[in-house]
Amino acid sequence: MPTTPTVNGQVIGQAHYATRAVLERVLAGSGTTFHQSVALNAAADSGGAIDHDRLIDRMTSTLKIDASAARATITELTDAELLETLPGEQPRAGVTDAGEALNHQIRTTVKEITARLYGGLSAEDLAAAGRVLTAVTARANAELAVAPSS
């Protein structure tokens, strides 16, 4: 009888990298990077437009990248006409029709993949995994928030 591995960073990392590789394959077919898909999704989830600063905050906190990398990603999406800068007091990124279509295509494909990857797992197991991973993420974010000692 196979043993169940203990949940630790290695097991979590292996699951992350395996699922990320599946997503990267989907994104490669659309010419989109992972960071671009996250930014496009964040803007779409915000009703199709999001303040630039809020988008940068979301990307830096979620992806653990610096603000310059987030800004570069937004510029790439704007240059590709998937996002546009909207007029107003605060700069906002709006999803274009092409960006909306691409985001819908990616979401549809990811939904199908998710159904295959998570299908057959019990609701109880998924809920327990969700609780554990949420707690680990919160603890890791708290560690990152503490200034490193010199």
N, CA, C and O atoms as a GROMACS GRO file, in nm:
protein
  600
    1MET      N    1   0.085  -0.118   0.000
    1MET     CA    2   0.000   0.000   0.000
    1MET      C    3   0.090   0.125   0.000
    1MET      O    4   0.175   0.139   0.088
    2PRO      N    5   0.071   0.216  -0.098
    2PRO     CA    6   0.156   0.335  -0.102
    2PRO      C    7   0.126   0.427   0.016
    2PRO      O    8   0.013   0.437   0.063
    3THR      N    9   0.231   0.493   0.062
    3THR     CA   10   0.214   0.586   0.173
    3THR      C   11   0.175   0.724   0.119
    3THR      O   12   0.214   0.762   0.009
    4THR      N   13   0.099   0.796   0.198
    4THR     CA   14   0.060   0.932   0.162
    4THR      C   15   0.173   1.024   0.203
    4THR      O   16   0.215   1.022   0.318
    5PRO      N   17   0.223   1.106   0.110
    5PRO     CA   18   0.334   1.195   0.146
    5PRO      C   19   0.287   1.302   0.245
    5PRO      O   20   0.172   1.345   0.244
    6THR      N   21   0.380   1.343   0.329
    6THR     CA   22   0.353   1.453   0.421
    6THR      C   23   0.349   1.582   0.340
    6THR      O   24   0.432   1.604   0.252
    7VAL      N   25   0.253   1.667   0.372
    7VAL     CA   26   0.245   1.796   0.302
    7VAL      C   27   0.360   1.883   0.352
    7VAL      O   28   0.373   1.910   0.471
    8ASN      N   29   0.442   1.925   0.257
    8ASN     CA   30   0.553   2.015   0.288
    8ASN      C   31   0.582   2.099   0.164
    8ASN      O   32   0.514   2.084   0.063
    9GLY      N   33   0.680   2.184   0.172
    9GLY     CA   34   0.713   2.273   0.060
    9GLY      C   35   0.745   2.198  -0.068
    9GLY      O   36   0.711   2.245  -0.177
   10GLN      N   37   0.809   2.084  -0.056
   10GLN     CA   38   0.844   2.008  -0.177
   10GLN      C   39   0.719   1.954  -0.245
   10GLN      O   40   0.706   1.966  -0.367
   11VAL      N   41   0.628   1.897  -0.170
   11VAL     CA   42   0.505   1.843  -0.228
   11VAL      C   43   0.421   1.955  -0.287
   11VAL      O   44   0.368   1.943  -0.398
   12ILE      N   45   0.409   2.065  -0.213
   12ILE     CA   46   0.334   2.180  -0.263
   12ILE      C   47   0.400   2.235  -0.389
   12ILE      O   48   0.331   2.267  -0.486
   13GLY      N   49   0.531   2.247  -0.387
   13GLY     CA   50   0.604   2.298  -0.503
   13GLY      C   51   0.588   2.209  -0.625
   13GLY      O   52   0.572   2.259  -0.736
   14GLN      N   53   0.592   2.078  -0.605
   14GLN     CA   54   0.575   1.987  -0.718
   14GLN      C   55   0.436   2.003  -0.780
   14GLN      O   56   0.422   2.002  -0.903
   15ALA      N   57   0.334   2.017  -0.696
   15ALA     CA   58   0.199   2.038  -0.748
   15ALA      C   59   0.190   2.171  -0.822
   15ALA      O   60   0.130   2.180  -0.929
   16HIS      N   61   0.251   2.273  -0.763
   16HIS     CA   62   0.250   2.406  -0.826
   16HIS      C   63   0.317   2.401  -0.963
   16HIS      O   64   0.260   2.446  -1.062
   17TYR      N   65   0.438   2.347  -0.969
   17TYR     CA   66   0.512   2.347  -1.094
   17TYR      C   67   0.447   2.258  -1.201
   17TYR      O   68   0.451   2.291  -1.319
   18ALA      N   69   0.388   2.147  -1.158
   18ALA     CA   70   0.321   2.061  -1.255
   18ALA      C   71   0.199   2.132  -1.315
   18ALA      O   72   0.180   2.129  -1.437
   19THR      N   73   0.118   2.194  -1.231
   19THR     CA   74  -0.001   2.263  -1.283
   19THR      C   75   0.039   2.388  -1.359
   19THR      O   76  -0.025   2.423  -1.458
   20ARG      N   77   0.144   2.455  -1.315
   20ARG     CA   78   0.192   2.574  -1.386
   20ARG      C   79   0.242   2.535  -1.525
   20ARG      O   80   0.220   2.609  -1.621
   21ALA      N   81   0.308   2.421  -1.537
   21ALA     CA   82   0.356   2.375  -1.668
   21ALA      C   83   0.239   2.350  -1.763
   21ALA      O   84   0.248   2.380  -1.882
   22VAL      N   85   0.130   2.295  -1.711
   22VAL     CA   86   0.011   2.274  -1.794
   22VAL      C   87  -0.042   2.409  -1.839
   22VAL      O   88  -0.075   2.426  -1.957
   23LEU      N   89  -0.051   2.505  -1.747
   23LEU     CA   90  -0.099   2.638  -1.782
   23LEU      C   91  -0.006   2.707  -1.882
   23LEU      O   92  -0.053   2.770  -1.977
   24GLU      N   93   0.124   2.696  -1.861
   24GLU     CA   94   0.220   2.758  -1.952
   24GLU      C   95   0.203   2.705  -2.095
   24GLU      O   96   0.219   2.779  -2.192
   25ARG      N   97   0.171   2.577  -2.107
   25ARG     CA   98   0.148   2.518  -2.240
   25ARG      C   99   0.026   2.582  -2.306
   25ARG      O  100   0.028   2.612  -2.425
   26VAL      N  101  -0.079   2.604  -2.228
   26VAL     CA  102  -0.199   2.671  -2.279
   26VAL      C  103  -0.165   2.814  -2.321
   26VAL      O  104  -0.204   2.859  -2.428
   27LEU      N  105  -0.093   2.883  -2.236
   27LEU     CA  106  -0.059   3.023  -2.263
   27LEU      C  107   0.033   3.037  -2.384
   27LEU      O  108   0.020   3.132  -2.461
   28ALA      N  109   0.125   2.943  -2.401
   28ALA     CA  110   0.217   2.949  -2.515
   28ALA      C  111   0.138   2.946  -2.646
   28ALA      O  112   0.176   3.012  -2.743
   29GLY      N  113   0.031   2.870  -2.648
   29GLY     CA  114  -0.052   2.864  -2.768
   29GLY      C  115  -0.120   2.995  -2.802
   29GLY      O  116  -0.157   3.018  -2.917
   30SER      N  117  -0.137   3.081  -2.701
   30SER     CA  118  -0.201   3.210  -2.723
   30SER      C  119  -0.100   3.324  -2.732
   30SER      O  120  -0.137   3.439  -2.754
   31GLY      N  121   0.029   3.291  -2.713
   31GLY     CA  122   0.132   3.394  -2.716
   31GLY      C  123   0.132   3.482  -2.592
   31GLY      O  124   0.182   3.595  -2.596
   32THR      N  125   0.076   3.431  -2.483
   32THR     CA  126   0.063   3.507  -2.359
   32THR      C  127   0.156   3.449  -2.253
   32THR      O  128   0.170   3.327  -2.243
   33THR      N  129   0.218   3.535  -2.173
   33THR     CA  130   0.300   3.487  -2.062
   33THR      C  131   0.213   3.470  -1.938
   33THR      O  132   0.100   3.518  -1.933
   34PHE      N  133   0.267   3.400  -1.841
   34PHE     CA  134   0.194   3.380  -1.716
   34PHE      C  135   0.162   3.515  -1.650
   34PHE      O  136   0.049   3.538  -1.608
   35HIS      N  137   0.262   3.602  -1.641
   35HIS     CA  138   0.240   3.733  -1.579
   35HIS      C  139   0.133   3.812  -1.655
   35HIS      O  140   0.050   3.879  -1.593
   36GLN      N  141   0.135   3.806  -1.786
   36GLN     CA  142   0.034   3.875  -1.865
   36GLN      C  143  -0.105   3.819  -1.837
   36GLN      O  144  -0.202   3.894  -1.828
   37SER      N  145  -0.115   3.687  -1.824
   37SER     CA  146  -0.246   3.627  -1.797
   37SER      C  147  -0.299   3.669  -1.661
   37SER      O  148  -0.420   3.690  -1.645
   38VAL      N  149  -0.212   3.682  -1.564
   38VAL     CA  150  -0.254   3.725  -1.430
   38VAL      C  151  -0.303   3.870  -1.436
   38VAL      O  152  -0.406   3.902  -1.377
   39ALA      N  153  -0.230   3.957  -1.505
   39ALA     CA  154  -0.270   4.098  -1.515
   39ALA      C  155  -0.401   4.112  -1.591
   39ALA      O  156  -0.490   4.186  -1.549
   40LEU      N  157  -0.414   4.042  -1.700
   40LEU     CA  158  -0.537   4.048  -1.780
   40LEU      C  159  -0.655   3.996  -1.700
   40LEU      O  160  -0.764   4.054  -1.704
   41ASN      N  161  -0.636   3.889  -1.628
   41ASN     CA  162  -0.741   3.832  -1.545
   41ASN      C  163  -0.781   3.927  -1.432
   41ASN      O  164  -0.899   3.941  -1.401
   42ALA      N  165  -0.682   3.992  -1.371
   42ALA     CA  166  -0.711   4.087  -1.263
   42ALA      C  167  -0.794   4.204  -1.314
   42ALA      O  168  -0.889   4.248  -1.247
   43ALA      N  169  -0.760   4.255  -1.431
   43ALA     CA  170  -0.836   4.366  -1.488
   43ALA      C  171  -0.977   4.320  -1.524
   43ALA      O  172  -1.074   4.392  -1.499
   44ALA      N  173  -0.989   4.202  -1.582
   44ALA     CA  174  -1.122   4.149  -1.619
   44ALA      C  175  -1.207   4.126  -1.495
   44ALA      O  176  -1.327   4.153  -1.495
   45ASP      N  177  -1.145   4.074  -1.388
   45ASP     CA  178  -1.218   4.048  -1.263
   45ASP      C  179  -1.264   4.176  -1.194
   45ASP      O  180  -1.350   4.173  -1.107
   46SER      N  181  -1.206   4.288  -1.233
   46SER     CA  182  -1.242   4.417  -1.173
   46SER      C  183  -1.343   4.492  -1.258
   46SER      O  184  -1.348   4.615  -1.256
   47GLY      N  185  -1.422   4.419  -1.331
   47GLY     CA  186  -1.524   4.482  -1.414
   47GLY      C  187  -1.471   4.533  -1.546
   47GLY      O  188  -1.537   4.614  -1.612
   48GLY      N  189  -1.355   4.488  -1.587
   48GLY     CA  190  -1.298   4.528  -1.715
   48GLY      C  191  -1.203   4.646  -1.707
   48GLY      O  192  -1.143   4.683  -1.808
   49ALA      N  193  -1.189   4.705  -1.589
   49ALA     CA  194  -1.095   4.816  -1.572
   49ALA      C  195  -1.048   4.818  -1.426
   49ALA      O  196  -1.124   4.788  -1.335
   50ILE      N  197  -0.921   4.854  -1.408
   50ILE     CA  198  -0.863   4.857  -1.274
   50ILE      C  199  -0.761   4.970  -1.268
   50ILE      O  200  -0.692   4.996  -1.366
   51ASP      N  201  -0.752   5.038  -1.153
   51ASP     CA  202  -0.649   5.141  -1.134
   51ASP      C  203  -0.511   5.079  -1.154
   51ASP      O  204  -0.485   4.968  -1.108
   52HIS      N  205  -0.424   5.151  -1.224
   52HIS     CA  206  -0.288   5.099  -1.247
   52HIS      C  207  -0.221   5.060  -1.116
   52HIS      O  208  -0.162   4.952  -1.106
   53ASP      N  209  -0.230   5.147  -1.016
   53ASP     CA  210  -0.164   5.118  -0.888
   53ASP      C  211  -0.220   4.992  -0.824
   53ASP      O  212  -0.146   4.912  -0.767
   54ARG      N  213  -0.351   4.974  -0.833
   54ARG     CA  214  -0.414   4.854  -0.776
   54ARG      C  215  -0.369   4.730  -0.853
   54ARG      O  216  -0.344   4.626  -0.792
   55LEU      N  217  -0.360   4.739  -0.984
   55LEU     CA  218  -0.314   4.627  -1.065
   55LEU      C  219  -0.170   4.591  -1.030
   55LEU      O  220  -0.136   4.474  -1.016
   56ILE      N  221  -0.086   4.692  -1.017
   56ILE     CA  222   0.053   4.668  -0.980
   56ILE      C  223   0.060   4.603  -0.841
   56ILE      O  224   0.136   4.508  -0.821
   57ASP      N  225  -0.018   4.654  -0.746
   57ASP     CA  226  -0.021   4.593  -0.611
   57ASP      C  227  -0.064   4.447  -0.617
   57ASP      O  228  -0.005   4.361  -0.552
   58ARG      N  229  -0.166   4.421  -0.697
   58ARG     CA  230  -0.217   4.284  -0.707
   58ARG      C  231  -0.112   4.191  -0.766
   58ARG      O  232  -0.094   4.078  -0.720
   59MET      N  233  -0.043   4.240  -0.869
   59MET     CA  234   0.059   4.157  -0.932
   59MET      C  235   0.179   4.134  -0.841
   59MET      O  236   0.229   4.022  -0.831
   60THR      N  237   0.224   4.239  -0.773
   60THR     CA  238   0.341   4.223  -0.686
   60THR      C  239   0.310   4.134  -0.567
   60THR      O  240   0.395   4.054  -0.526
   61SER      N  241   0.190   4.146  -0.511
   61SER     CA  242   0.157   4.063  -0.395
   61SER      C  243   0.127   3.919  -0.434
   61SER      O  244   0.159   3.827  -0.360
   62THR      N  245   0.067   3.898  -0.550
   62THR     CA  246   0.032   3.763  -0.593
   62THR      C  247   0.151   3.689  -0.652
   62THR      O  248   0.177   3.574  -0.618
   63LEU      N  249   0.223   3.756  -0.740
   63LEU     CA  250   0.332   3.691  -0.814
   63LEU      C  251   0.468   3.704  -0.745
   63LEU      O  252   0.564   3.637  -0.784
   64LYS      N  253   0.475   3.789  -0.644
   64LYS     CA  254   0.602   3.814  -0.573
   64LYS      C  255   0.707   3.868  -0.670
   64LYS      O  256   0.823   3.826  -0.668
   65ILE      N  257   0.665   3.963  -0.754
   65ILE     CA  258   0.755   4.032  -0.845
   65ILE      C  259   0.764   4.177  -0.801
   65ILE      O  260   0.683   4.223  -0.721
   66ASP      N  261   0.863   4.250  -0.852
   66ASP     CA  262   0.872   4.390  -0.814
   66ASP      C  263   0.784   4.475  -0.905
   66ASP      O  264   0.736   4.429  -1.009
   67ALA      N  265   0.764   4.600  -0.865
   67ALA     CA  266   0.672   4.690  -0.936
   67ALA      C  267   0.718   4.715  -1.079
   67ALA      O  268   0.635   4.731  -1.168
   68SER      N  269   0.849   4.719  -1.103
   68SER     CA  270   0.896   4.745  -1.240
   68SER      C  271   0.859   4.629  -1.333
   68SER      O  272   0.826   4.652  -1.450
   69ALA      N  273   0.863   4.506  -1.284
   69ALA     CA  274   0.823   4.391  -1.365
   69ALA      C  275   0.672   4.396  -1.392
   69ALA      O  276   0.627   4.362  -1.501
   70ALA      N  277   0.595   4.438  -1.292
   70ALA     CA  278   0.450   4.450  -1.311
   70ALA      C  279   0.419   4.558  -1.414
   70ALA      O  280   0.335   4.538  -1.502
   71ARG      N  281   0.486   4.672  -1.404
   71ARG     CA  282   0.465   4.781  -1.501
   71ARG      C  283   0.504   4.735  -1.642
   71ARG      O  284   0.435   4.766  -1.739
   72ALA      N  285   0.613   4.661  -1.653
   72ALA     CA  286   0.657   4.611  -1.785
   72ALA      C  287   0.551   4.518  -1.844
   72ALA      O  288   0.525   4.522  -1.964
   73THR      N  289   0.491   4.436  -1.761
   73THR     CA  290   0.386   4.345  -1.808
   73THR      C  291   0.265   4.423  -1.857
   73THR      O  292   0.208   4.390  -1.961
   74ILE      N  293   0.227   4.526  -1.784
   74ILE     CA  294   0.113   4.611  -1.824
   74ILE      C  295   0.144   4.679  -1.957
   74ILE      O  296   0.057   4.690  -2.044
   75THR      N  297   0.267   4.725  -1.973
   75THR     CA  298   0.308   4.787  -2.100
   75THR      C  299   0.301   4.687  -2.214
   75THR      O  300   0.255   4.720  -2.323
   76GLU      N  301   0.346   4.564  -2.190
   76GLU     CA  302   0.338   4.460  -2.294
   76GLU      C  303   0.193   4.437  -2.338
   76GLU      O  304   0.163   4.426  -2.457
   77LEU      N  305   0.103   4.430  -2.240
   77LEU     CA  306  -0.038   4.408  -2.271
   77LEU      C  307  -0.099   4.528  -2.344
   77LEU      O  308  -0.184   4.511  -2.431
   78THR      N  309  -0.056   4.647  -2.308
   78THR     CA  310  -0.104   4.768  -2.375
   78THR      C  311  -0.051   4.772  -2.519
   78THR      O  312  -0.125   4.802  -2.612
   79ASP      N  313   0.078   4.742  -2.535
   79ASP     CA  314   0.138   4.739  -2.670
   79ASP      C  315   0.070   4.635  -2.759
   79ASP      O  316   0.058   4.654  -2.880
   80ALA      N  317   0.026   4.524  -2.698
   80ALA     CA  318  -0.041   4.418  -2.774
   80ALA      C  319  -0.190   4.448  -2.792
   80ALA      O  320  -0.263   4.368  -2.851
   81GLU      N  321  -0.234   4.562  -2.742
   81GLU     CA  322  -0.373   4.608  -2.752
   81GLU      C  323  -0.471   4.512  -2.683
   81GLU      O  324  -0.584   4.494  -2.728
   82LEU      N  325  -0.424   4.452  -2.573
   82LEU     CA  326  -0.511   4.369  -2.490
   82LEU      C  327  -0.561   4.449  -2.371
   82LEU      O  328  -0.669   4.421  -2.317
   83LEU      N  329  -0.483   4.548  -2.330
   83LEU     CA  330  -0.524   4.648  -2.231
   83LEU      C  331  -0.508   4.784  -2.295
   83LEU      O  332  -0.430   4.803  -2.389
   84GLU      N  333  -0.584   4.880  -2.243
   84GLU     CA  334  -0.568   5.019  -2.287
   84GLU      C  335  -0.571   5.109  -2.165
   84GLU      O  336  -0.634   5.077  -2.064
   85THR      N  337  -0.502   5.222  -2.175
   85THR     CA  338  -0.503   5.318  -2.066
   85THR      C  339  -0.628   5.402  -2.080
   85THR      O  340  -0.652   5.464  -2.184
   86LEU      N  341  -0.708   5.405  -1.975
   86LEU     CA  342  -0.833   5.479  -1.976
   86LEU      C  343  -0.812   5.617  -1.916
   86LEU      O  344  -0.734   5.633  -1.822
   87PRO      N  345  -0.881   5.718  -1.969
   87PRO     CA  346  -0.865   5.853  -1.917
   87PRO      C  347  -0.931   5.864  -1.779
   87PRO      O  348  -1.020   5.786  -1.744
   88GLY      N  349  -0.886   5.960  -1.703
   88GLY     CA  350  -0.944   5.984  -1.571
   88GLY      C  351  -0.840   6.042  -1.478
   88GLY      O  352  -0.724   6.059  -1.512
   89GLU      N  353  -0.888   6.072  -1.357
   89GLU     CA  354  -0.799   6.129  -1.256
   89GLU      C  355  -0.684   6.034  -1.222
   89GLU      O  356  -0.569   6.075  -1.214
   90GLN      N  357  -0.718   5.908  -1.202
   90GLN     CA  358  -0.619   5.804  -1.175
   90GLN      C  359  -0.603   5.718  -1.300
   90GLN      O  360  -0.703   5.678  -1.360
   91PRO      N  361  -0.480   5.689  -1.342
   91PRO     CA  362  -0.462   5.602  -1.458
   91PRO      C  363  -0.525   5.465  -1.431
   91PRO      O  364  -0.508   5.407  -1.324
   92ARG      N  365  -0.598   5.416  -1.530
   92ARG     CA  366  -0.663   5.286  -1.519
   92ARG      C  367  -0.632   5.203  -1.642
   92ARG      O  368  -0.613   5.256  -1.752
   93ALA      N  369  -0.626   5.073  -1.622
   93ALA     CA  370  -0.606   4.979  -1.732
   93ALA      C  371  -0.741   4.917  -1.764
   93ALA      O  372  -0.806   4.858  -1.677
   94GLY      N  373  -0.782   4.931  -1.888
   94GLY     CA  374  -0.908   4.872  -1.933
   94GLY      C  375  -0.882   4.758  -2.027
   94GLY      O  376  -0.790   4.763  -2.109
   95VAL      N  377  -0.964   4.655  -2.016
   95VAL     CA  378  -0.952   4.538  -2.105
   95VAL      C  379  -1.016   4.574  -2.239
   95VAL      O  380  -1.132   4.617  -2.243
   96THR      N  381  -0.943   4.555  -2.347
   96THR     CA  382  -0.997   4.579  -2.481
   96THR      C  383  -1.084   4.460  -2.522
   96THR      O  384  -1.088   4.358  -2.452
   97ASP      N  385  -1.152   4.472  -2.634
   97ASP     CA  386  -1.231   4.360  -2.686
   97ASP      C  387  -1.140   4.239  -2.712
   97ASP      O  388  -1.177   4.126  -2.682
   98ALA      N  389  -1.023   4.264  -2.769
   98ALA     CA  390  -0.929   4.154  -2.796
   98ALA      C  391  -0.881   4.092  -2.665
   98ALA      O  392  -0.867   3.970  -2.655
   99GLY      N  393  -0.856   4.175  -2.564
   99GLY     CA  394  -0.815   4.124  -2.434
   99GLY      C  395  -0.924   4.043  -2.367
   99GLY      O  396  -0.897   3.941  -2.305
  100GLU      N  397  -1.048   4.089  -2.381
  100GLU     CA  398  -1.162   4.016  -2.325
  100GLU      C  399  -1.176   3.880  -2.393
  100GLU      O  400  -1.200   3.780  -2.326
  101ALA      N  401  -1.162   3.877  -2.524
  101ALA     CA  402  -1.174   3.751  -2.598
  101ALA      C  403  -1.063   3.654  -2.556
  101ALA      O  404  -1.089   3.535  -2.535
  102LEU      N  405  -0.940   3.704  -2.545
  102LEU     CA  406  -0.828   3.619  -2.504
  102LEU      C  407  -0.848   3.569  -2.362
  102LEU      O  408  -0.828   3.451  -2.335
  103ASN      N  409  -0.888   3.657  -2.273
  103ASN     CA  410  -0.909   3.617  -2.134
  103ASN      C  411  -1.018   3.510  -2.126
  103ASN      O  412  -1.006   3.414  -2.050
  104HIS      N  413  -1.124   3.526  -2.203
  104HIS     CA  414  -1.232   3.426  -2.204
  104HIS      C  415  -1.180   3.291  -2.255
  104HIS      O  416  -1.212   3.187  -2.199
  105GLN      N  417  -1.101   3.295  -2.360
  105GLN     CA  418  -1.044   3.172  -2.416
  105GLN      C  419  -0.955   3.102  -2.312
  105GLN      O  420  -0.965   2.981  -2.294
  106ILE      N  421  -0.869   3.178  -2.245
  106ILE     CA  422  -0.780   3.120  -2.145
  106ILE      C  423  -0.861   3.063  -2.030
  106ILE      O  424  -0.836   2.951  -1.986
  107ARG      N  425  -0.958   3.139  -1.980
  107ARG     CA  426  -1.041   3.092  -1.868
  107ARG      C  427  -1.116   2.964  -1.904
  107ARG      O  428  -1.125   2.872  -1.822
  108THR      N  429  -1.169   2.958  -2.023
  108THR     CA  430  -1.243   2.838  -2.065
  108THR      C  431  -1.152   2.717  -2.066
  108THR      O  432  -1.189   2.610  -2.017
  109THR      N  433  -1.034   2.732  -2.123
  109THR     CA  434  -0.938   2.621  -2.129
  109THR      C  435  -0.893   2.582  -1.989
  109THR      O  436  -0.883   2.463  -1.958
  110VAL      N  437  -0.865   2.680  -1.904
  110VAL     CA  438  -0.822   2.652  -1.767
  110VAL      C  439  -0.933   2.581  -1.689
  110VAL      O  440  -0.905   2.491  -1.610
  111LYS      N  441  -1.055   2.621  -1.711
  111LYS     CA  442  -1.168   2.556  -1.644
  111LYS      C  443  -1.175   2.408  -1.682
  111LYS      O  444  -1.200   2.323  -1.596
  112GLU      N  445  -1.153   2.377  -1.809
  112GLU     CA  446  -1.153   2.238  -1.855
  112GLU      C  447  -1.038   2.159  -1.793
  112GLU      O  448  -1.057   2.045  -1.750
  113ILE      N  449  -0.921   2.220  -1.788
  113ILE     CA  450  -0.804   2.154  -1.728
  113ILE      C  451  -0.827   2.132  -1.579
  113ILE      O  452  -0.796   2.026  -1.526
  114THR      N  453  -0.880   2.232  -1.513
  114THR     CA  454  -0.907   2.222  -1.370
  114THR      C  455  -1.002   2.107  -1.341
  114THR      O  456  -0.984   2.033  -1.244
  115ALA      N  457  -1.104   2.092  -1.424
  115ALA     CA  458  -1.199   1.983  -1.405
  115ALA      C  459  -1.128   1.847  -1.416
  115ALA      O  460  -1.159   1.754  -1.341
  116ARG      N  461  -1.034   1.837  -1.509
  116ARG     CA  462  -0.959   1.711  -1.523
  116ARG      C  463  -0.865   1.688  -1.405
  116ARG      O  464  -0.855   1.576  -1.354
  117LEU      N  465  -0.796   1.793  -1.361
  117LEU     CA  466  -0.697   1.778  -1.253
  117LEU      C  467  -0.761   1.754  -1.117
  117LEU      O  468  -0.711   1.674  -1.038
  118TYR      N  469  -0.872   1.821  -1.090
  118TYR     CA  470  -0.935   1.812  -0.959
  118TYR      C  471  -1.052   1.715  -0.956
  118TYR      O  472  -1.103   1.682  -0.849
  119GLY      N  473  -1.095   1.668  -1.073
  119GLY     CA  474  -1.208   1.575  -1.080
  119GLY      C  475  -1.180   1.449  -1.001
  119GLY      O  476  -1.069   1.396  -1.004
  120GLY      N  477  -1.280   1.402  -0.931
  120GLY     CA  478  -1.266   1.279  -0.854
  120GLY      C  479  -1.209   1.298  -0.715
  120GLY      O  480  -1.210   1.205  -0.635
  121LEU      N  481  -1.161   1.417  -0.684
  121LEU     CA  482  -1.115   1.444  -0.547
  121LEU      C  483  -1.235   1.485  -0.464
  121LEU      O  484  -1.322   1.559  -0.511
  122SER      N  485  -1.241   1.436  -0.344
  122SER     CA  486  -1.359   1.464  -0.260
  122SER      C  487  -1.364   1.611  -0.219
  122SER      O  488  -1.261   1.678  -0.209
  123ALA      N  489  -1.484   1.657  -0.196
  123ALA     CA  490  -1.504   1.795  -0.150
  123ALA      C  491  -1.432   1.817  -0.017
  123ALA      O  492  -1.377   1.924   0.007
  124GLU      N  493  -1.431   1.716   0.068
  124GLU     CA  494  -1.364   1.727   0.198
  124GLU      C  495  -1.213   1.743   0.181
  124GLU      O  496  -1.150   1.826   0.247
  125ASP      N  497  -1.154   1.663   0.090
  125ASP     CA  498  -1.010   1.673   0.065
  125ASP      C  499  -0.974   1.810   0.006
  125ASP      O  500  -0.876   1.872   0.046
  126LEU      N  501  -1.055   1.855  -0.088
  126LEU     CA  502  -1.029   1.986  -0.148
  126LEU      C  503  -1.042   2.098  -0.046
  126LEU      O  504  -0.962   2.192  -0.046
  127ALA      N  505  -1.142   2.089   0.041
  127ALA     CA  506  -1.160   2.192   0.144
  127ALA      C  507  -1.042   2.191   0.242
  127ALA      O  508  -0.992   2.297   0.280
  128ALA      N  509  -0.997   2.071   0.282
  128ALA     CA  510  -0.883   2.062   0.374
  128ALA      C  511  -0.756   2.118   0.308
  128ALA      O  512  -0.681   2.192   0.371
  129ALA      N  513  -0.734   2.082   0.182
  129ALA     CA  514  -0.617   2.134   0.111
  129ALA      C  515  -0.625   2.285   0.099
  129ALA      O  516  -0.524   2.354   0.116
  130GLY      N  517  -0.742   2.337   0.070
  130GLY     CA  518  -0.760   2.482   0.062
  130GLY      C  519  -0.727   2.551   0.192
  130GLY      O  520  -0.661   2.654   0.193
  131ARG      N  521  -0.774   2.494   0.302
  131ARG     CA  522  -0.745   2.554   0.434
  131ARG      C  523  -0.596   2.552   0.463
  131ARG      O  524  -0.539   2.652   0.507
  132VAL      N  525  -0.532   2.439   0.439
  132VAL     CA  526  -0.389   2.426   0.467
  132VAL      C  527  -0.308   2.522   0.381
  132VAL      O  528  -0.222   2.593   0.432
  133LEU      N  529  -0.335   2.525   0.251
  133LEU     CA  530  -0.257   2.612   0.162
  133LEU      C  531  -0.282   2.759   0.190
  133LEU      O  532  -0.190   2.840   0.176
  134THR      N  533  -0.402   2.795   0.227
  134THR     CA  534  -0.431   2.934   0.264
  134THR      C  535  -0.353   2.974   0.388
  134THR      O  536  -0.298   3.084   0.395
  135ALA      N  537  -0.347   2.885   0.486
  135ALA     CA  538  -0.271   2.913   0.609
  135ALA      C  539  -0.121   2.925   0.579
  135ALA      O  540  -0.055   3.015   0.630
  136VAL      N  541  -0.069   2.833   0.497
  136VAL     CA  542   0.074   2.837   0.462
  136VAL      C  543   0.106   2.966   0.386
  136VAL      O  544   0.209   3.029   0.412
  137THR      N  545   0.019   3.005   0.294
  137THR     CA  546   0.040   3.129   0.218
  137THR      C  547   0.041   3.249   0.311
  137THR      O  548   0.127   3.336   0.297
  138ALA      N  549  -0.051   3.256   0.404
  138ALA     CA  550  -0.056   3.368   0.498
  138ALA      C  551   0.070   3.373   0.584
  138ALA      O  552   0.124   3.481   0.609
  139ARG      N  553   0.117   3.258   0.627
  139ARG     CA  554   0.239   3.255   0.708
  139ARG      C  555   0.362   3.296   0.626
  139ARG      O  556   0.448   3.368   0.675
  140ALA      N  557   0.368   3.250   0.501
  140ALA     CA  558   0.481   3.288   0.415
  140ALA      C  559   0.478   3.438   0.387
  140ALA      O  560   0.583   3.503   0.387
  141ASN      N  561   0.359   3.492   0.362
  141ASN     CA  562   0.348   3.637   0.339
  141ASN      C  563   0.389   3.715   0.463
  141ASN      O  564   0.451   3.821   0.452
  142ALA      N  565   0.356   3.665   0.581
  142ALA     CA  566   0.399   3.731   0.704
  142ALA      C  567   0.550   3.727   0.717
  142ALA      O  568   0.611   3.826   0.759
  143GLU      N  569   0.612   3.615   0.681
  143GLU     CA  570   0.759   3.606   0.683
  143GLU      C  571   0.820   3.707   0.586
  143GLU      O  572   0.920   3.773   0.618
  144LEU      N  573   0.760   3.719   0.468
  144LEU     CA  574   0.812   3.813   0.368
  144LEU      C  575   0.797   3.958   0.412
  144LEU      O  576   0.876   4.044   0.373
  145ALA      N  577   0.695   3.985   0.493
  145ALA     CA  578   0.670   4.122   0.538
  145ALA      C  579   0.772   4.169   0.642
  145ALA      O  580   0.789   4.289   0.662
  146VAL      N  581   0.839   4.074   0.707
  146VAL     CA  582   0.941   4.108   0.807
  146VAL      C  583   1.070   4.140   0.734
  146VAL      O  584   1.115   4.064   0.648
  147ALA      N  585   1.129   4.254   0.768
  147ALA     CA  586   1.255   4.292   0.705
  147ALA      C  587   1.362   4.190   0.738
  147ALA      O  588   1.374   4.147   0.853
  148PRO      N  589   1.440   4.149   0.636
  148PRO     CA  590   1.547   4.050   0.663
  148PRO      C  591   1.650   4.109   0.757
  148PRO      O  592   1.683   4.227   0.750
  149SER      N  593   1.701   4.023   0.845
  149SER     CA  594   1.804   4.070   0.939
  149SER      C  595   1.939   4.073   0.869
  149SER      O  596   1.967   3.990   0.782
  150SER      N  597   2.021   4.168   0.908
  150SER     CA  598   2.153   4.182   0.843
  150SER      C  599   2.258   4.110   0.922
  150SER      O  600   2.375   4.110   0.883
   0.00000   0.00000   0.00000
